[in-house]
Amino acid sequence: MTALATRPVTEDAVRGALGAVLDPELDEPITDLGFVRSVAVDDGDVTVHLRLPTSFCSPNFAYLMASDSKDAVMALEGVGRVVVELDDHHDSDLINAGLAADAGYVGTFRHEAEHDLDELRATFRRKAHTAAMERALTVLLREGSPLAEGGPEQVRLGDLPAGRERDALLRRRDALGLPPDDDAPVLVDHEGRPPAPGTAALFLRRARATRVSIDGNAHFCRGLLRTRYEGSGADQEPRPEGAEPADHHHLLPLSVKES
């Protein structure tokens, strides 16, 4: 029996794989943020160049995104050699050499790295869940839903309306291993624990502070990238959650801006 031929790797497939790589702090795909500078495919070999809003972005964040990008592309069927390089960062040479040697984070930064990135990933998964939880509950509060009148601690997953906010929360809960059951409470911490009696309002306010911080950082970083790299705004996707007017205006078609 003749083996089925492997389909050639395409740029679209590579960009699709990179779409699963998140900025850990902003909880957005690097493709939506405009961090993918270029993708080149040559007979199955792939070269990806990444860019960041500043040259001094945190090295551990930078390494994590670059390493995740390489892993995502290497997982594609039919891919050959994969090179991922980070451009214009103060640690570009070090990070790129570590990636090329598959040295890992500790092997790349050696004495500067006290431990691997697992705890960093876990921290930002928790923050992403907190922000998604707050957004989902805020939808009910803004709509004046009677479900919210008894207090946010009474809301269950099955009470949330279908849509982006509910889908995002379910993804974040899955990443933490929290149950997806309709009768599971929405207002919980990363371990599934509800707030102590009488503290739900404070719990939600703290969650809102986390969400506002993520939204503000996302807006700031998007703007910095557009300032640093002319034309990079064309590579950014509109951000529905927490977007500022400047984000939407910059991404409008030219004909709409001029009307």
MOZI-V907126 format. One line per field, one symbol per residue. ss: DSSP state (@ for helix, = for strand, . for the rest). psi: psi as a letter, one per 20 degrees, with the letter a starting at -180 (. if undefined). burial: + if it has 16 or more other C-alpha atoms within 10 Angstrom, else -. A space follows every 10 residues. Layout:
ss=???
psi=???
burial=???
This chain:
ss=.......... @@@@@@@@.. .==....==@ @@@..===== ==..====== ........@@ @@@@@@@@@@ @@@@...... .=====.... .@@@@@@@@@ ...@@@@@@@ @@.....@@@ @@@@@@@@@@ @@@@@@@@@@ @@...@@@.. .@@@.=@@@. ...@@@@@@@ @@@@@@.... ....=..=.. ...=.....@ @@@@@@@@@@ @@@@@@@@@@ @@@@@@@@.. .@@@@..... ....@@@@@@ @..@@@@@.
psi=ppqpppqqpr hhhghgghii pqphhilqqh hhijiogqpp pnlipppppq qrhrikqphh ggggggghgg gghhiqpjqd ppppppqkqi kgggghgggh jlirgghgid iiohrajghg ggghgghhgg ghgggghhgg ghikpihihj qhiiprhiip qqaggggggh ghghhikqqj qhjpqgnrai jjprqqpjjg ggghghhhgg ghgggghggg hghgghhhop iihiiqqqoh pkqqhhgggh iqqhhhhi.
burial=--------++ ---++-+++- ++++++++++ +++++++-+- +--+-+++++ +++-----++ ++++++++++ ++++----++ -++++++-+- ++--++-++- ---++--++- ------+--- ---+++++++ ++++++++++ +-----++-- -++-+++-++ ----++-+++ +++--+-+-+ ---+++++++ -+-++----+ --++--++-+ +--++--++- +++-++---- -++-++-++- -+----+--+ +--------
